[in-house]
Amino acid sequence: MYRHTPETGVDTGESTDADQAGTTAPERFAAGAVVAPAFEELAPALPNEMAGLRRKLIQWLSEFPLDPDSRHDITLATYEALANVAAHAYPDGHGWARLQARREGDAITVTVTDTGCGIPATRPREAGLRTSGGRGLLLIDQVTDQSDIDTSATGTTVRMTWRPPALRDAG
């Protein structure tokens, strides 16, 4: 499992590009290389940190034989959920976002969690309204095979699942 550890000298389990030099993701997958089935990162809920989490997710996803459209949808929806944490979860500006991803069989599930103020029950859910939110959640609904949002005054969890064609075909 990939895991961010802020302590120096701790092995995070992340492979470097040099570890896989000269091979592409499909070649590594076909060659029987061991691919971490899970990924987990914790970062401060700041816009630049959310962009860093997105880059790390992209790196993890590159280990799987995904088509570009599936990779794009997973990355886009995940970043929308992460951006929501940075923009809305912590009105005082201090908090954390947890990104977890897991491949199980033909599915990839990504979960974004915070311990912020939750999503107000009165939030608009119509695209195009001049509000401070709502369109990202609609986009998530549109590009996932399944999405669930659990929210309360003590945090929000957005769980998104995809069943990419390449993983279904891989058996």
Residue pairs with C-beta under 8 A, 6 or more apart in sequence:
1 13
1 36
1 37
1 38
1 39
1 40
2 12
2 13
2 14
2 36
2 38
2 39
2 40
2 41
2 56
2 60
3 12
3 13
3 40
3 41
4 12
4 40
4 41
4 42
4 43
4 56
5 12
13 36
14 59
20 28
20 33
23 31
23 33
25 62
25 63
25 64
25 65
25 66
26 65
28 35
28 63
29 35
29 63
29 64
29 65
30 65
35 63
35 64
35 103
36 60
36 63
37 102
37 103
37 104
38 100
38 101
38 102
38 103
39 56
39 57
39 60
39 99
39 100
39 101
39 102
40 98
40 99
40 100
40 101
41 53
41 56
41 98
41 99
42 96
42 97
42 98
42 99
43 49
43 50
43 52
43 53
43 96
43 97
43 99
44 95
44 96
44 97
45 85
45 86
45 89
45 90
45 95
45 96
45 97
45 114
45 116
46 86
47 83
47 86
49 86
49 97
50 79
50 82
50 83
50 85
50 86
50 97
51 79
53 82
53 97
53 99
54 75
54 78
54 79
54 82
56 99
57 74
57 75
57 78
57 99
57 101
57 110
58 71
58 75
60 101
61 71
61 74
61 75
61 101
61 108
62 71
64 103
64 108
64 166
64 167
65 166
65 167
65 170
66 74
66 164
66 166
66 167
67 164
67 165
67 166
70 162
70 164
70 165
70 166
73 143
73 144
73 162
74 108
74 110
74 160
74 162
76 139
76 143
77 110
77 139
77 140
77 143
77 144
77 147
77 160
78 99
78 101
78 110
78 112
78 160
80 136
80 137
80 139
80 140
81 110
81 112
81 136
81 140
81 158
81 160
82 97
82 99
82 112
83 136
84 112
84 133
84 136
84 137
84 156
84 158
85 95
85 97
85 112
85 114
85 116
85 156
86 97
87 132
87 133
88 116
88 117
88 119
88 132
88 133
89 95
89 97
89 114
89 115
89 116
89 117
89 155
89 156
90 114
90 116
90 117
91 117
95 114
95 115
95 116
96 114
96 115
97 112
97 113
97 114
98 111
98 112
98 113
98 114
99 110
99 111
99 112
100 110
100 111
100 113
101 108
101 109
101 110
101 111
102 108
102 109
103 167
105 167
106 163
106 164
106 167
106 168
106 170
107 145
107 161
107 162
107 163
107 167
108 161
108 162
108 163
108 164
108 167
109 159
109 160
109 161
109 162
110 159
110 160
110 161
111 157
111 158
111 159
111 160
112 157
112 158
113 155
113 156
113 157
113 158
114 155
114 156
115 154
115 155
116 155
116 156
117 153
118 151
118 152
118 153
118 154
118 155
118 156
119 149
119 151
119 156
123 131
123 133
123 134
124 131
124 133
124 134
125 134
125 137
125 138
126 134
127 134
127 135
127 138
128 135
137 149
140 147
140 158
140 160
141 147
144 160
144 161
144 162
145 161
145 162
145 163
146 160
146 161
147 158
147 159
147 160
147 161
148 157
148 158
148 159
149 156
149 157
149 158
149 159
150 156
150 157
150 159
151 157
